[in-house]
Amino acid sequence: MTFVLSCVLLAQNVATQKHEVQSGETFYSIAHQYNVSVASLQEANPGINIDHIMAGQKINVPVSAQKQETTAQPATTNQSVSIQQQVLDQVRQQTQAQQVAVSLPSGSPNRPPFKTLHEVQKKETIYSLSRQYGISEEELIAANPDHDLTKKKLKKGSILNIPYSAAELAQQHEAEQKAILEAQKSRIVKYPTIKVALILPFAKAEERMNAESQKMVNLYQGFLLAVDSLKQHGYNVDIYAYDEVSAATPVSTILRKPEMKEMQLIVGPMRNWNVKSVADFAHQNGITHVVPLSNELTLVNEHPTTFQLNVHNTLLYNQVFNRFSLIHKDNNIVFVFMNDQDDKSFINEFKKDLDTKGIRYSNASADDADAVLRALKKGSNNVIVPTASSASAFETLCKKLDDLNLTSEYPVQLFGYPEWQTFEAKDKLSKYLSKYKCQFFTSFYSNDAASRTQQFNSRFRRWFNQNQYQSYPKYGEMGYDIGVYFIKGIHDFGSSFYENIYNYSYLSLEFPMMFEKKNQWSGYQNRSLMIVSYRMDGSVIVR
């Protein structure tokens, strides 16, 4: 009964108005817009998850004190002194109450802009008041722009604003940060069992599995291995798998299944035309959504719960240029043109970045072997960047270098593209990777020589009596990385998973994950980048 009564009293004392949530708005931005605290906004909306509000949703907003209408009558001359004293007493009471309550940052609607008011008495000076309240004269003057205090004279009876001292502000800020952390902890929802839906084109209705369906089955198998590993550490996971290409159950039908709203994680789909529907559904229901393959540049726009694993190379270029400059700024850099196969956009941006950083480079053409030789320097590490990424361009350049019969006086290293990792499986190209100490950038890489990769492959064979389908990327490892990263993160952090993205790391098999938001209303893009380097002995370094 006591609780119900207190709720009724609150409702009587606090007026509210309706607000329709717009795209990109959060509880915090709405509170700031209406000059109310987040706590009061949350109290006016019991049952609403403040971390997952949607566009079009209507919420209650408390009317701030300064906006509520009053019926006070104008004060008469005889009343003015008593009213002034009432104002002073009210401010002092509010200040005393705040010494007990947790204070919010300066400028917050829950904290008055000044510590208190002071009525000037006879013989008081700016200096004496500054000493009395522990503030500087400059702070007192700045807090009272409506009074001309620059003359250092005070008029008896004047009402002055007394600001917080620097020490008080620091103490209040520390208390506020502690309160925020405690409030966040109290709002965190933990999931005893993580429910996961995988929507992938398994093509179960087909008589024979094609290459795509084999890859999808591998991804699912890798995900199962991840779940098994986590279960051994006490994690509980329920998996729901749906065939994306089944005519009987299109994506729209899958999303209407009652269990879908109970998911904490959705992986897939693969078809670009289905991705937006699933991303919209995940956003509306506050479900973490992972897109494994699509590298559409605008995929995560306005989908704050969507994670894009595979990002378009253009988003990685600045990182590539910075890493290259860091490694090779003191080397002799030579761009070798491969004619009609050139990636002009990438190379132009590359050179522009080097120009900006003041790093010198030269140019040569693969058709002119003498020009390539003239561009090289004795005793210097010569880094050659072919302007095309294809296997044919790579082979052409390497054969040209072979024809030059370079001695140890001309050490050469090639720098290139993600496609170069596929050359490991091609006998006529793989020899060049170590011979010319090739180096390339990529957002995914499976190192077959690494012990963790070998252990995973051995376990995969034991479980499924087969090897992973030979592809780039390797989908079994992709499924394992997705499973461990997201299930572990959601389990460990619960509903605060998004807030802890930058505090969370995972040692991947193939796909390192370093997610970033484009803006406050977007989802997350994976911006992880690796530089893979081959040594002359055939070993590989990944950094």
Disulfide bonds with the S-S distance in Angstrom:
none
